[in-house]
Amino acid sequence: MKLFASTLLASCVPSACLAVVHSTWAFDKIPPAGLRDITFAFNVANAPHRVGFYFAQQFNFQNISKVGYTGLQPQVDVNGNSVIRGVFSSFQNGTTTNHPNCRPGADGGPGVSCGFIFPANYNHKFNMTVQNIGNTTWRGTAVDTVTNNATEIGVWTLPPTSGGILDSQLGFVEYFPWNNGKPHNCSTLPFTEVTMFNPTSKTTGASGGKITSVYEQPNLCEHLVNFSDTLVPGGHDIKVGFL
């Protein structure tokens, strides 16, 4: 069942609800058991190498209420070399993990958060893949599509009632320093740019994955942060903020 944007916003995690830009994505068709894998691709070639922005996509599972998400967070260069942080999280109570990149809890609530900083050429497109590896256990991986180098971000296990990934959810561009509860000046948002590509899946019976909309978060600096969205082959190029 496809979800409307208002429903999707209601199901976003606390920090994502404060994102400056949202997107929605959906598949035309998935099998009854849901997706056993999903890939969200990003290009951050023109994103500054600084901490603060999070480019992510959320996803839901059958038979449980809370979302997971995966994405990339630019970082400051280390010894002149570019690095980036991959994130893979579940907000579902009862999620477990023993992976070294993961810890209990997500955004101050239940779930599991996984993160890992790794060398990254920002000019390359990265596939953030969520894959079932048995029963209700899922692995998050970042793959450089130029070198094919794969970096495991984390692994977690959902409650036994959970099923496959559902056919629609939302993504976001978040400037997380603004999530501190303090007033912020919209004109001070730093510039960033990301290309978000249509979601894909290798699950038999899945087809028609597409980003269906990109829009500014209502009531959070709407029309005040130099936002633009441009269709590009296979996705959307999103710019926001000021140089």
Sequence and secondary structure as in RCSB ss.txt:
>XXXX:A:sequence
MKLFASTLLASCVPSACLAVVHSTWAFDKIPPAGLRDITFAFNVANAPHRVGFYFAQQFNFQNISKVGYTGLQPQ
VDVNGNSVIRGVFSSFQNGTTTNHPNCRPGADGGPGVSCGFIFPANYNHKFNMTVQNIGNTTWRGTAVDTVTNNA
TEIGVWTLPPTSGGILDSQLGFVEYFPWNNGKPHNCSTLPFTEVTMFNPTSKTTGASGGKITSVYEQPNLCEHLV
NFSDTLVPGGHDIKVGFL
>XXXX:A:secstr
    HHHHHHTS TTGGG SEEEEEE SB  TT BSEEEEEEE TTS SSSSEEEEEEE BTT    EEEEEEE 
  BTTB EEEEEEEE  TT B   TTEEEEETTEEEEEEEEEEE  TTSEEEEEEEEEETTEEEEEEEETTT  E
EEEEEEE  TT  SB SEEEEEEEEGGGTTSS   GGG B EEEEEE  B  STT B  EEEEEEE TTSSTTSS
  EEEEETTEEEEEESB 
